[in-house]
């Protein structure tokens, strides 16, 4: 999870995500459900824009590894 006030440390976040999760990832609002507000990020260069998109409307962003496939909600 990345808080909006941590955006000044985006390069640190990119490094941590690259080392611990790898790419591709999804970036989405922590408070959302399903795929609402979700952005697929395939390279570190795309990460900052995806985080800014979430933080324009939400305080917290969730970054998770991307698993391709069909979305199912139960």
VOZA-138697 format. One record per atom (N, C-alpha, C): residue number from 0; residue in one letter; atom name; x, y, z. Coordinates in steps of 0.2 Angstrom, whole numbers, plus 2048, in hexadecimal, padded with zeros to 3 digits. Layout:
! VOZA-138697
   seq   type   atom    px    py    pz
   NUM      A     CA     X     Y     Z
...
! end
This chain:
! VOZA-138697
   seq   type   atom    px    py    pz
     0      X      N   804   7FA   800
     0      X     CA   800   800   800
     0      X      C   804   806   800
     1      X      N   803   80B   7FC
     1      X     CA   806   811   7FC
     1      X      C   802   817   7FD
     2      X      N   803   81B   802
     2      X     CA   7FF   821   804
     2      X      C   801   826   800
     3      X      N   7FC   82B   7FF
     3      X     CA   7FD   831   7FB
     3      X      C   803   835   7FD
     4      X      N   804   836   803
     4      X     CA   80A   83A   806
     4      X      C   811   837   805
     5      X      N   811   830   802
     5      X     CA   817   82D   801
     5      X      C   819   82E   7F9
     6      X      N   816   832   7F6
     6      X     CA   817   833   7EE
     6      X      C   81E   836   7ED
     7      X      N   820   83A   7F2
     7      X     CA   827   83D   7F1
     7      X      C   82C   838   7F1
     8      X      N   82B   832   7F3
     8      X     CA   82F   82C   7F4
     8      X      C   82E   827   7EE
     9      X      N   82B   829   7E9
     9      X     CA   829   825   7E3
     9      X      C   82F   821   7E1
    10      X      N   835   823   7E0
    10      X     CA   83B   81F   7DE
    10      X      C   83C   819   7E3
    11      X      N   83B   81B   7E9
    11      X     CA   83C   815   7EE
    11      X      C   837   810   7ED
    12      X      N   831   812   7EC
    12      X     CA   82B   80E   7EB
    12      X      C   82C   809   7E5
    13      X      N   82F   80D   7DF
    13      X     CA   830   809   7D9
    13      X      C   835   804   7DB
    14      X      N   83A   805   7DE
    14      X     CA   840   800   7E0
    14      X      C   83D   7FB   7E4
    15      X      N   839   7FC   7E9
    15      X     CA   836   7F7   7ED
    15      X      C   832   7F2   7EA
    16      X      N   82D   7F5   7E5
    16      X     CA   829   7F1   7E1
    16      X      C   82D   7ED   7DD
    17      X      N   832   7F0   7D9
    17      X     CA   836   7EC   7D5
    17      X      C   839   7E6   7D8
    18      X      N   83C   7E7   7DE
    18      X     CA   840   7E2   7E1
    18      X      C   83B   7DD   7E5
    19      X      N   835   7DF   7E8
    19      X     CA   831   7DA   7EB
    19      X      C   82B   7D7   7E8
    20      X      N   829   7DB   7E3
    20      X     CA   823   7D8   7DF
    20      X      C   825   7D7   7D8
    21      X      N   828   7DB   7D5
    21      X     CA   82A   7DB   7CE
    21      X      C   824   7DE   7CA
    22      X      N   825   7DE   7C3
    22      X     CA   820   7E0   7BF
    22      X      C   81E   7DB   7BA
    23      X      N   818   7DB   7B8
    23      X     CA   812   7E0   7B8
    23      X      C   80F   7E0   7BF
    24      X      N   80C   7E6   7C0
    24      X     CA   808   7E6   7C7
    24      X      C   801   7EA   7C5
    25      X      N   7FD   7EA   7CA
    25      X     CA   7F7   7EE   7C9
    25      X      C   7F7   7F3   7CF
    26      X      N   7F5   7F9   7CD
    26      X     CA   7F4   7FF   7D2
    26      X      C   7ED   801   7D3
    27      X      N   7EA   801   7D9
    27      X     CA   7E3   802   7D9
    27      X      C   7E2   805   7E0
    28      X      N   7DC   809   7E1
    28      X     CA   7DB   80C   7E7
    28      X      C   7DA   806   7ED
    29      X      N   7DC   808   7F2
    29      X     CA   7DC   803   7F8
    29      X      C   7D4   802   7FA
    30      X      N   7D1   807   7F9
    30      X     CA   7CA   807   7FC
    30      X      C   7C5   804   7F6
    31      X      N   7C7   803   7F0
    31      X     CA   7C3   801   7EB
    31      X      C   7C2   7F9   7EB
    32      X      N   7BD   7F7   7E7
    32      X     CA   7BC   7F0   7E6
    32      X      C   7BC   7EF   7DE
    33      X      N   7BD   7E8   7DD
    33      X     CA   7BD   7E6   7D6
    33      X      C   7C3   7E9   7D3
    34      X      N   7C1   7EB   7CC
    34      X     CA   7C7   7EF   7C8
    34      X      C   7C6   7F6   7C8
    35      X      N   7C2   7F9   7CC
    35      X     CA   7C0   800   7CC
    35      X      C   7C7   804   7CD
    36      X      N   7C9   808   7C9
    36      X     CA   7CF   80C   7CA
    36      X      C   7D5   809   7C9
    37      X      N   7D5   803   7C6
    37      X     CA   7DB   7FE   7C5
    37      X      C   7DF   801   7BF
    38      X      N   7E6   801   7C0
    38      X     CA   7EA   802   7BA
    38      X      C   7EF   7FC   7BA
    39      X      N   7F0   7FA   7B4
    39      X     CA   7F5   7F5   7B3
    39      X      C   7FC   7F8   7B2
    40      X      N   801   7F6   7B5
    40      X     CA   808   7F9   7B4
    40      X      C   80D   7F4   7B2
    41      X      N   810   7F5   7AC
    41      X     CA   814   7EF   7AA
    41      X      C   81B   7F1   7AB
    42      X      N   81D   7F7   7AC
    42      X     CA   824   7F9   7AD
    42      X      C   825   7FF   7B2
    43      X      N   82B   7FF   7B6
    43      X     CA   82C   804   7BB
    43      X      C   82A   80B   7B9
    44      X      N   82B   80D   7B2
    44      X     CA   82A   813   7B0
    44      X      C   823   815   7B0
    45      X      N   81E   811   7B0
    45      X     CA   817   812   7B0
    45      X      C   814   813   7B7
    46      X      N   818   811   7BC
    46      X     CA   816   811   7C3
    46      X      C   814   817   7C6
    47      X      N   818   81C   7C5
    47      X     CA   816   823   7C8
    47      X      C   810   826   7C5
    48      X      N   80E   825   7BF
    48      X     CA   808   828   7BC
    48      X      C   802   824   7BF
    49      X      N   803   81D   7C0
    49      X     CA   7FD   819   7C2
    49      X      C   7FC   81B   7CA
    50      X      N   801   81C   7CE
    50      X     CA   800   81F   7D5
    50      X      C   7FD   825   7D5
    51      X      N   7FF   82A   7D1
    51      X     CA   7FC   831   7D1
    51      X      C   7F4   830   7CF
    52      X      N   7F3   82C   7CA
    52      X     CA   7EC   82B   7C8
    52      X      C   7E7   829   7CE
    53      X      N   7EA   824   7D2
    53      X     CA   7E6   822   7D8
    53      X      C   7E6   827   7DD
    54      X      N   7EB   82B   7DE
    54      X     CA   7EC   830   7E4
    54      X      C   7E8   836   7E2
    55      X      N   7E6   837   7DC
    55      X     CA   7E2   83D   7DA
    55      X      C   7DB   83D   7DE
    56      X      N   7D9   836   7DF
    56      X     CA   7D2   836   7E2
    56      X      C   7D2   832   7E9
    57      X      N   7D8   82E   7EA
    57      X     CA   7D8   82A   7F0
    57      X      C   7DF   82B   7F4
    58      X      N   7DF   82A   7FB
    58      X     CA   7E5   82B   7FF
    58      X      C   7EA   825   7FE
    59      X      N   7E7   81F   7FD
    59      X     CA   7EB   819   7FD
    59      X      C   7EB   815   7F7
    60      X      N   7F0   813   7F4
    60      X     CA   7F1   80E   7EE
    60      X      C   7F3   808   7F0
    61      X      N   7F0   803   7ED
    61      X     CA   7F3   7FC   7EE
    61      X      C   7F6   7F9   7E8
    62      X      N   7FC   7F6   7E9
    62      X     CA   800   7F4   7E3
    62      X      C   801   7EC   7E4
    63      X      N   7FF   7E9   7DF
    63      X     CA   7FF   7E1   7DF
    63      X      C   801   7DF   7D9
    64      X      N   804   7D9   7D9
    64      X     CA   806   7D5   7D3
    64      X      C   800   7D4   7CE
    65      X      N   801   7D5   7C8
    65      X     CA   7FC   7D4   7C3
    65      X      C   7FC   7CD   7C1
    66      X      N   7F6   7CA   7C2
    66      X     CA   7F4   7C3   7BF
    66      X      C   7EF   7C4   7BA
    67      X      N   7F1   7C2   7B4
    67      X     CA   7ED   7C3   7AE
    67      X      C   7E7   7BE   7AE
    68      X      N   7E2   7BF   7AC
    68      X     CA   7DC   7BB   7AC
    68      X      C   7D5   7BE   7AC
    69      X      N   7D0   7BA   7AD
    69      X     CA   7CA   7BD   7AE
    69      X      C   7C8   7BF   7B5
    70      X      N   7C5   7C5   7B6
    70      X     CA   7C3   7C7   7BD
    70      X      C   7BD   7C4   7BE
    71      X      N   7BC   7C1   7C4
    71      X     CA   7B6   7BE   7C7
    71      X      C   7B5   7C1   7CE
    72      X      N   7AF   7C3   7CF
    72      X     CA   7AD   7C5   7D6
    72      X      C   7A8   7C0   7D9
    73      X      N   7A9   7BE   7DF
    73      X     CA   7A4   7B9   7E2
    73      X      C   7A1   7BD   7E7
! end
